[in-house]
Amino acid sequence: MVASVSHMGNVGQRLCRYLETALRDAARAGQIERQDFQVMARELYRCIIGALVEVKIENNLEVIHQLKPAIWRVIGANQKGSR
């Protein structure tokens, strides 16, 4: 059991590093303001995990559809022209 918890920590760390890199790239492209990308990546990770827990508890995939606009708000990006 401890090994699986440790593994999930590694997955979370990798996802946070990925998000941090994506945020840096977005800032370089002028899509978002420059800020503490490590902190922002952790906040996004928590937002995503929280949404997934809510989906599971409520058995409602609509939560996932609401996640994208929430992420845009958290990172301060303009949704227009985004996929």
N, C-alpha and C positions, 0 to 999 in steps of 0.2 A: 504494500500500500504506500509506503513512504517513497518508493521509487517512482510510482506514477504521479504523486504530488510534485516531486522534484522535476519530473519530465514536463509537467504542465507549467511550472515556473519558467523552464527554459523556453517553452513555446511562447509564453507571454512576453518574455524578454526579447525574443526574436521579432515578435509582432511589433513591440514598442520601437525597436531599432528600425524596422521597416517604415513604420509610421513617421518616425523622426526624419528619416531620409526623404520621404515623400513630402513632408512639410518644408524641409529645407529647399527641395527642388521647386515647390510652389512659390516660396518666397523669392528665390532667384528669378523665377519667371514673372514676378510682380503680381502674382495672384492673391497673395496674403501678405500681411505685415510681418516684418522680422520680429521674432520674440524668442522666448526660451522654448526651443523645440522639444527638448527632452521632457519638460513638464507638460507641454501640450500633447505630446505623444502619449504620455501616461494617462492624461485626462480622456483622450479619445479612446484608448484601450478600455478604460473603466466604463465609458459610455457604451461601447460595443458589447462588452461582457454583460453589463446591466440589461441591455436590450435583449440579449440572448436568453438571460435568465427569465426576464418578463415573458418572452415568447413561450418558453417552456412552462412556466407557471400558469399562464392564462390560456395556453394552447391556441394562440392567436398570432398568425403571421403578419397581421396588419402592423404590428409593432415594427417590423423590419422596414416596411414602406415609410414609416415615420422617422426612421433613423437617418436617412440621407439629409433631409433639411436640418435636423438637429446637429449633425456633424458640420454642415456648412456654417451654422450659427456659432458653434464652438470655435471653429478656426477663423471666423471672421471673413470668409470668402464670399464673393459675389456669385450667386447661383446662375445668373444669366450667362448663357454660352457654355455652361458646363454640361457634361453628359449625365 
